[in-house]
Every structure is written in structure tokens, then in C-alpha cells.
Amino acid sequence: MQLSAIETAMAAGAPTTCATCRRFHEGNMFCGRSTCGGPGAGRDFPDYDGPIPREKFAERCLVCGAANPKFVIAGLATSFRLCSKHKTVFKFVGNQEGSLVRSVTIIAAP
């Protein structure tokens, strides 16, 4: 996977997980897997197939990849974090009907 493809996906609004996932790129920026999804779907991207080990997701903002994110997405098996700029992102994202499948709790990182 080329860095330019990852950058294009993130510029289009894909989170770091999707932007670095092989399935996402094979599907022309849409993986189409109904079993996958992120915190808004109550999931932790279970079908992720990319170069970032799950334990490393917490080191960068889920949205933009910024280092040292200060906020934790609570309640999932995999730890995800958000930077200050994106701590309210789940107020603005949802499914096709415009709502989240699962509410998302954001807390300050310890």
C-alpha cells in the first residue's frame, strides 16, 4: 500500500484504520464489510487488515493520525484515542440515517 493512497483516503475523511486497511483499498476506498466498523457502530474495526498492530492504535488519533492524542474512546476492547481537534467528532458522524448505532464516550486520557 502506497503512502499516497493512505493520504488520499485520510483527506477524503477515512479514519486511520480504514486508510491503512488492505480491504478498504481493494474496494476502491470502500471495504463493504458489514461486520466491520468503528466506535460509532459499537465495534473496533474487527476486520482490519493493515500494517498497524491493534495495540498501536492508541498511540495516534483515530481521525487524523496525530501523535500523543489526549482523549480515549471508552468501552471497546481495542483502545482508540482522539486528539483535541477531533474529540467531538462523534457528534458529527453516524450511519446513513445520520445517527450513531452506539453512543460513544470520550474521556480525557490518564
N, C-alpha and C positions, 0 to 999 in steps of 0.2 A: 504494500500500500504506500503510495507516494504522499509526502508531506503536503504537496499542493492539493491533493484530493481531501485530506483531512481539513486543511484550512478553508477550502471551498464549502465543505459540509458545515463547519462551525459558523462561517459567515452567513450561511443560509438558516442558522438557528438550531442546528443539531447539537445536542449535548456532547460532551467529550466521549461518552460511552458509545453513542451511535457513530460519531465522526471517526472513531478508530475501530469500528467493527467491520469485519470482512463481509458479513451478510448484508449490512447496510449498503456497502459499496457495490456488491454484486447485484443488488436490486436497484441500482441507479438512484441512490440516496433514499431508499425505502426498503426496509427488510421484509415487511409484510407478515411478520410472525406474530400471530395473535397471543402467543404465550409469553412474549417479551414485553417490556415496558418498564418505566421508571417509577419513582416515588408517587407520582400523581395517579398511577394505576395500582398502587399498593404493591409494587414489585421492585426488584433491584436488578433489572436487566438480566434475567436468568439465562437468556440465550446468547449473551455477549460472547463474541469470538474475536478477540483482538489482542494486541500486544501488552496491554496494561493488566498486571495481576490485580485481582479483586482487592487485596489488602492495600494497594497503592491508590485506589480511587479517593481515599480520604485525604490525600496529600495535595489535591488540586480542586479548584471549583468545578462542580459538575457542569456548569453552563459555559464558562469561558476558559477553563484550564489554568486560571491564575494560581500561583503558589501561595501557600500559607492561608488558606481560607479560614475565616473566623466563626462560621456558623455550621452547625451539624443538623442534618436531616435525621430526625429521630424515628425509631420504631421499625427499622429494616435490618435484616441480617447483615447486609453489606453496609459499611459506613460510607456515606457521601457527605460532602461539605459544600458550602457556598461562600463566595466572597461577599464583602459588604455591598458591592454594587448589585449582586443578584440575590440577596437574602429574601426579597419579596417576590421572586419570580413565580412562585406557585399561586400568587394572587391573579396572575395574568395568563396562565396556561391551563389547558384542560383537554378534554376529548373533543370529538367532532361536534358534540352538542354544546360545547363551551363550558363544561363543568368537570371538576376532578372526580375520578372514580373513588378516590380515597383522600381524605383530608391529609395535609402534610404539616407536620410540626417541625418548626425550625427553632433551635436553641443556640445560645452562644456556646462556642467550643470551650471546653475546660482548659 
